């Protein structure tokens, strides 16, 4: 009798350890990744709108570290508004049509990424034709200061020439200083329509992303898994590069 009670108790404990509160299965989700595990599955869309560079920094500081670029993109409000270009004429060039430069629009804020690359670029609309430029490299290992996106931008060569300015984004002006770091704004330009990668091609790359490297695949999953993105259009009066 005592042995029978012990056996029953052991089975009960084993069942409890294997339960996930639903089906009772202890199998690992085949879609989960090491990043998901390390970041506690917190890479999910927020309802809070991201409309300024400062909003992105606040979100980055809220998320667990180390923070990957795909986790940040997955944590933005979805569906994402996107436009992609295969142009390589940029400080952030496309790698190929399957790994293009992808712009994400959120009201007056533009982010850009390239699947398989670790850079996030910012453009926050300041005036009708000028935007404040910023840049961050991932992964992010610790909380960021408010001026972190502007440290690598410039000035270079002279006091008004920046890495994001160059011949593509003239004129460049100093917008302000933040913690001793100059914040620059420059001409907003749109991608050359000749090199546009339509949303259907991005969707195809997502569906076949196992043919790409792991970092590119994870970024596509971050963009598409929560909700299919929608296309947006730049102002046609803006110059293109």
Order of alpha helices (4+ residues) and beta strands (2+ residues): alpha-alpha-alpha-alpha-beta-beta-beta-beta-beta-beta-beta-beta-alpha-alpha-beta
